[in-house]
Amino acid sequence: MSTPPVAPDSATSEAASGPADLAIGSFSNNPPWIVEPASMPWREVVDSIRWLTKHDLPELTSARRLPDVKRAVTVVADFGSAIGMWWATGRRKGKAGDRAESRADLSRRLRRSIERLGPTYIKLAQIISSGEGLFPEELVNEFKKCRDQVPAQPFDVVRATVEEDFGAPLEDIFASFDETPLAAASIAQVHAAVLLTGEPVVVKVQRTTVALLVNKDIRVMAWLAPFLVGRLPFASLANPPALVELFAETISEELDFRLEAQNMLDVAASFVALKQRGYIVPRPHPTLVTRRVLVMERLSGFNFDDVDAMLEAGVDTHEVVRTGMIGFMEGAIIEGIFHGDLHGGNLFVLPDGKVALLDFGITGRMDERQRRAFLRLMLGATVNDVHMQIAALCELGALPLDTDIDAVIADLGLGAPTIDPTTADPDEMIQEVQKIVKMLLGYGARMPKELMLYVKNLVFL
């Protein structure tokens, strides 16, 4: 008896009929080049760089090391002035009973200091501002005003960086290179360009001194953090040293664009494994990738929040959101990798309704043990089992594995159910996880990087 033929699914058909590299990554159908990982020389050092970055974190965040004295004096003076002024004026509002206004006043003063102190502190503020429901509401709202838009570096500095890293004059690589950046942020700026071979590209160029400044600032943060324990009027910032560790782990990998390029390939491959072709990842260039410069495919489409334009073009916006949610959750839980910084500026919608992801500097990676813990965390929220949720958070590193979970539940008053799992919608489930994590932060727990990125992305989607 013959077996009837099986119709191929759309993802398989697309890969078979399109460019060859669609079999290994969720890329566009109009490739400027074909991705062949084995022929990308920059990939040879990626594993070593990733290992060294993690290996150096404990030393970088050690509170025992005296930081750069000049930078430490600058930071202490600026923050000290902000906190001192709040202590003399805004703190009185808290004593008068208006604690929320007192915290808001301190948040405003801290935000102004952060903007003066530059890129490292702006990045820290952005991490806190994206932790809606996890970090203090006053800080989140105020730090959202910390725009990651800074004056662009002069073009001659950009040119020098590109030419130094590629070992050739700009004109030997690019037919054109826009001197005005598409965007200028604290870590890097992005320029449109066209290769000599005719392909339109985007070139991400790191600021010249940012890596050195970030390392100096992390050492200052690590040195200061122990002095702040118990001194900040925000319960969920009860463990400043753990927040510094989270920040250092998050930003360190952003400083080497070879890691970002590999993240692009890995996330693209995960969508293929999941048969999720609703996301598109730009192709990194086979050879034009260094620590400070990343050349990638240029894509264009609708801004993610431009719903009217999408509807006018016939894009099914509900399908866009549904596909986005499924792709993100399956990537995290099944494949163990996901884009770690989803927001409106890092994605846009192509005319065919697919979502293009940008900026892979922050990427979440989870091993099998962590993925199982995440599943237990979400299952615990679904059935309103607080014990299961806290046990999962212990496995993720938020609390020691030998934590007395029943004692924590009693201390935090979490014994009584707060939602009905038979009627709760997905938003309520997310809020339940947020509430427990926020209470644990006030209890002195640390925030594992992947947990922070995962919850932040869920809130956005």
N, C-alpha and C positions, 0 to 999 in steps of 0.2 A: 504494500500500500504506500503510495507516494505521499510525501508531506507537502501540504500546500505552501506556496511561497508566502513569506511574511513581509508585509509592507514595511519599509524602513521608516523610522520616525523622522520628524522634520530636522532634528539636530544632525542625525547621521546623514541625511540627504544633503543638507547644506554643506557639511564638511566634505562629502564626496564630490559635489559639483563645483565647489569654490576653490580658492587658493589652497595649496598643499598644507600650509601651516594651520589651517582651520582644524586639522585633525589633532593638533596639540595645544591649541589655545583659542579662546573666544575672541577672535580679532575681526576686523572689518573685512568686507568682501572685496575691497579695492586696495590691495596692498601696495605700499610704496616699495616694499622689499619683502622677501619671504624669511620668516624667522626659522633659523636652524641653530638650535642651542649649542650643538657641538662645535659650531664654527664661530662662536662669539668669544674672543679671547679674554674679555673682562670677567667672564663667568668663572675662570679658573681660580680666582682668589676669593670668591664670594664666601665660601664656607669658612675660610680662615679669618676673614674680616668679621664675620658674624660671631665667631667664637671669641676672638680677641675683644670685641666690643663688650660682650657679656662678661668676659673674664676680668676686664678692667673696671667694671662698675663698682664692686665692693671697695676698691682702693679710692675710686673717684668720689664716692659718697661717704667716706670715713670721716666722722666728726673729729677724730683725733688729729688730723692733719691741719696745720695752720695754712689758710688760703693765701692767695696773693694779697699782701697787706694793703696796697694802694686801692685795689678794687674793693676789698672788704670795708675799708674806711668810707669809700664812696657809697656803698650799699647801706651800711649801718647809718651813716649820716642822713641819707634820704629817707629811709624807712623810719629812723628814729625821730626825725622831724615830723613826719606824718602822724606817727603814733603819739608823739608828745603833744601835738596840737589837738588831737582827738581826746587825749587824756585830760587836757585842760579845759576843753569846751564840750565836745560831743558826748563824752562819757557822762556828763551831768544829766543828759536826757535819759540815759539808762537808769540812773539813780532816781529820776523823777517818775519812772514807770514806763517810759516809751523806749523799751529795749530795741524794738525793730528800727526805729529812727536812729538810735545810737549806733547800731550795727551798720546801717546804711551810710551814716556819716563816716565811719571808719573805712568802709568799703570804697567810698569816693576818694578818700585821701590815699588809700593804698593804690588805687587805680592810677592816680596821677603820678605817684612815685614809680610805678611799673613802667609807664610810658616814657618817663625820663631815663630810666635805667636801661632800656633798650631790648634787643631781640630775645634774649633768654627769658627775661621776666614777662615779656609779652606772650611768649609761648606758654609759660606756666599759667598765666591768666586765662589763656584760651582753653587749656585743659580743664581748669576749674569752671569756666563759663559753659563748657559743653556738658558738664556733669549735672544737668538739671534734675532735681529730685534726689541727688546724692550729696552735693555740696550746699552750703548755706545759700538760701534764696537771695539774700542781699548781695553776696559776693557774685553769684551767678549773673544777676541782673546788671550789676555795675561793670563786671569784667567783660560782658558782651560788647561794651563800648570800646574795648581795646582792639582797635582795628589793626589787622596785620597788613596794613598798607603803609609803607615807609618810603621816604624819598629814594628814587632809583639811584644806583651807583652810576657814576659817569661812564659813558660808553667806552672810553679808552681803558678803563679798569676792566670792564667786561671783555673787551677785545684781548687784553693782556692775559686774562685767566684762560680764555678759550685757546689762544695760541700757545700758551705755556703747556697746557694739558694735552693738546693734540700734536704739539711739536711742528706746527706749520702755520703760515700766514692764513688769516681768515679767508682771503680771496682764493686760496688753494683748495678750500673745502666747500665754501658757500658761494652760490651765484648772487645771492642777496641776503642781507641780514639787517632786519629793522633795528635801528638804533634806539627807538622808543620801545620800552618793554610793554608786553601785554598786561603784565602785573608785576609789582615789586613788593615782596614780602620780607619778613625779618631774616629768613634763612637764605633765600634765593630770589632771583627774578627770572622772568620767562620772556623770551623773545621769539617772534616769528621769523622764519628764514626759509630759504630755498637752497637745496644742495646743488652742486655743479651738475649732477646727473638729473636735475629737474624736479625732484620730489619736494613738496612743501613739508616743512617740519616745524616742530617747536623745540627750542633750545633752553634748557633750564641751567642757569649759571649760579653757583654758590657765591655768596658775598665773601670777600677776600679774607676777612679776619674773624668770621663768625665762629669757626670751630674752636679757635683759641679762646674767644670770649665766653663761649658756652662752657668750656671746661673750667675756666676761672670762676664763673658764676655758680656752677654746680658745687664746687668746693666751698664757696662762700655760703651757699644755702645749707650744705651739710654741716658746716661749722656753726651756723646760727640756729638751726632747727632745734637742737636740744634745749636752748634757752627759751624757746617759745612754748614748750610743753606746759599746758595749764594756764597760759597767759593770754590766749586769744579768746574773745567772747563768742566763739563759734563752736558749738558742741561737736560738729562733724569734722572739725580740724583738730581733734584731740591728739593726733599723732603726727606732728609736723615732720619728724625724720622719715616716717614711712611715705609721706607725700613727696619728699625730695627723692627717695628711691624710685617711686613710680615715675616721677618726672624725668629723672636721669635715664631710666630704662626706655622711656618713650622717645626722648629727643636724640639719644646717642646714635641710633640707627639712621636718623634723618640726615646725618652729616656725611654720609658716604653714598653717593648716587648709584654706585654699582649695586648696593643692596636694594635700592629702590627699583632699579631695572630688573633685578631678579624677582622682586616681589611682583612686578607686573607679569612676568612669565608664569610665576607660580599661581597667582590668582586666576589668570586666563586659563591655565591648565585645569584648575579646580572646577571651573564652569563647564568645561568639556566633560570631565568625569561625571558631573551631575546632570549632564544634558540640559544645562541652563544657558541657552543662547540669547537670553534677553539682555545680558550685559555685554558690552564691548570694551576691550582693553586696548589702548594704543600700543603699537609695536615699538619696543626700544630698538635703536639702531644696532646692527650687528657689531660694529667696531667703534662707533663714536660715543662711548660711555667711559667716563673716568670718575674719580672721587668727587670732583667739583663740577663736572659738566655732563649733562644727559640730553642726548638728541633722540627725539621720538616722533612717531607719526603724528601728523596734525589732523585732528577731527573737528567737525563743526556740527552744530545743531541748535536746539532750543534750550534756553535757560530752564532749569528744572522747575522754577516757579512761574514760568510764562505759560500758564494753563490756556489762556485765550488763544495764543498763537498755535499751540499744539492742537486744540480742538478745531481751529480753522483749517489746519492741515490734515485733519482726519485721524489724528493720533488718539488711540484709546487710552486716556489718562488713568482710568481705573486699572487697566491691564498693566500699565507701566508701574504703578505702585505695588500691585499684587506680585508681579514678576520680581520687582526689587526686593520685597520682603522675603519671598521664598528663596531667591538666590543667595541673599545674605545669610539667612538662618541655616540653610543646608550647607553652605560653604563653611560656616563656623562649626556646626555640630558634626557633620559627616566628613568633610575633607580637612577640617582643622586649620583653615586659613581664611581670612576675610579682610577686606579693606577696613582700616581702623579709624577713618576720619570722614565719615559720610556727612556732608552738608551741601547746601545749594550751590556753593562755589566749586565743589569737587565733582560734580556730575552734570551732564546735560543729556537731552533726549534727541536722538537722531530722527530724521524724517520718517523712518520705517518703524518708529516706536521703541527701538532698542535704547538702552541707557548706557552712555559712555562714561566710564569712570576715569577720574584724573587724580594725580598726586598720590602716589603709593609710598610716600615716606614713612607713614605710620601704618603698620599692618599687624593684625593679630594672628598669632600662631599658637595652636594648642596640640599637645600630644594626646594619645588615646585616653590616658588617665584624666586629663583635664576635660576632654570632651564628655566623658561619662559623668564627671562632676557637674558640668553645665547642664546636662540632661536632667540630673537629679534636682538641680536648683530650679529649673523651669517646671518640672513635674511637681515639686513641692509647692511652688506658687499656684499651680493649676488646681491641686487638691487641698490647698490651704494647710499644708503640713509644715509648720515652722521648724520643727526638729529636723526634718529632711533638708530644708533650705540651709539651716546653719551648719549641718553636717557637711553639705556640699561646699559651702563657703570655707570651711576648715580644710577640705581637700584641695581647694584652690589656693590656699595659703593666706586667707584673710585672718585666720586665727590658728594657733598651734593645734596639731592633730589631737593632742591629749586634752583639749579644752572640755570642761564639764558643761555640756550643752544645756542640760536641764537648769544648771545654775545661771547660765547666761539668759535663758528664756525667763527665768524668775526675776533676775536683776532688771531686765528691760521691760518687764510686764507684757510679754508676748504670749502668755498662756491662752488667752481667749481668742477665738477666731474673729477676724475682722472683715472677711468677705465670705460670701456664699459661693463656693466653687461651682455649684450647679447653674448659677445664673450670671456669674462674672464674665465680662467681655475681655478681649485681649489687653485693652488699655488698663483695665483694673489689675490684671495679672502683672503687667510691667510695673505698675505703681506699687504693688505688694512687694516685689523684689527690691525696688528702689527704697521703700520704707525700711525694710529690714537691713539693707546694706548701710543706709544712712545712720540708723540707730547703732549698728556695730561700729561704724567709724567714730561715733561719739563714745563708744565703749573702749576705744583705743585700738581697734583692728586696723590692719593695713589694707590698701586697695590694690589687689592684683591687677596688673596692666590689662590683661585680656578681659577681665570682668568689667573694668571701667569702659574699655572700648566697646564691648558688646552691648552693655546697657545704654551707653550714649547713642549708639547706632539704632537700637530699638526705639528709643525715644524719638529720634529724627524720622524714622520710617513710619 
